[in-house]
Amino acid sequence: MRGPVTNVVIKATQGIRNNMEFRIAKYTWDGLQAGKSLEDICCELDIKRKEKVEERTGMLFGGMFGKEITIKFTKIAGGARRVIPSQKRSGDLTLISIVR
């Protein structure tokens, strides 16, 4: 059972999530129509996501330390396989990353 704050946060962010899902679906559909394989499309989406996380994380740390910081993930791999209820529901994996 969710509390009132959780319900408000879910409602406030649902539009953003729907928009993201629409953009991914449209990108995938356009790629398939252009003759790309689903594997290639997924790889492109993963690369874009990684680049965005690198950029935004650099901005966050740069703001915290008052410097320009560039982050580059050099390796991303599965980490510990913890068995907790939330992971059973969502299939989350703990990731380890090597940052340069």
QUIURTA-V684903 format. One record per residue. RES is the residue in one letter. SS is DSSP state (a for helix, b for strand, c for the rest). PHI is phi in whole degrees, -180 to 180 (* if undefined). BURIAL is I if it has 9 or more other C-alpha atoms within 8 Angstrom, else O. Layout:
RES:SS:PHI:BURIAL
RES:SS:PHI:BURIAL
This chain:
M:c:*:O
R:c:-95:O
G:c:-87:O
P:a:-65:O
V:a:-68:O
T:a:-60:O
N:a:-61:I
V:a:-65:O
V:a:-63:O
I:a:-61:O
K:a:-65:O
A:a:-70:O
T:a:-103:O
Q:a:-62:O
G:a:-63:O
I:a:-64:O
R:a:-64:O
N:a:-61:O
N:a:-64:O
M:a:-62:O
E:a:-63:O
F:a:-64:O
R:a:-61:O
I:a:-66:O
A:a:-63:O
K:a:-66:O
Y:a:-60:O
T:a:-65:I
W:a:-61:O
D:a:-62:O
G:a:-65:I
L:a:-64:I
Q:a:-66:O
A:c:-83:O
G:c:95:O
K:c:-77:I
S:c:-82:O
L:a:-62:O
E:a:-62:O
D:a:-65:O
I:a:-64:I
C:a:-62:O
C:a:-63:O
E:a:-61:O
L:a:-64:O
D:a:-63:O
I:a:-64:O
K:a:-61:O
R:a:-64:O
K:a:-60:I
E:a:-62:O
K:a:-68:O
V:a:-64:O
E:a:-60:I
E:a:-63:I
R:a:-70:O
T:a:-67:I
G:a:-61:I
M:a:-64:I
L:a:-62:O
F:a:-67:I
G:a:-62:I
G:a:-66:O
M:a:-69:O
F:a:-105:O
G:c:68:O
K:c:-135:O
E:c:-85:O
I:c:-122:O
T:c:-113:O
I:c:-117:I
K:c:-134:O
F:b:-80:I
T:b:-100:O
K:b:-156:O
I:b:-128:I
A:b:-146:O
G:b:-65:O
G:c:-109:O
A:c:-63:O
R:c:-102:O
R:c:-81:O
V:c:-108:O
I:c:-129:O
P:a:-53:O
S:a:-65:O
Q:a:-72:I
K:a:-65:I
R:a:-74:O
S:a:-105:O
G:c:75:O
D:c:-63:O
L:c:-122:I
T:c:-78:I
L:b:-107:I
I:b:-108:O
S:b:-142:I
I:b:-109:O
V:b:-111:O
R:c:-116:O
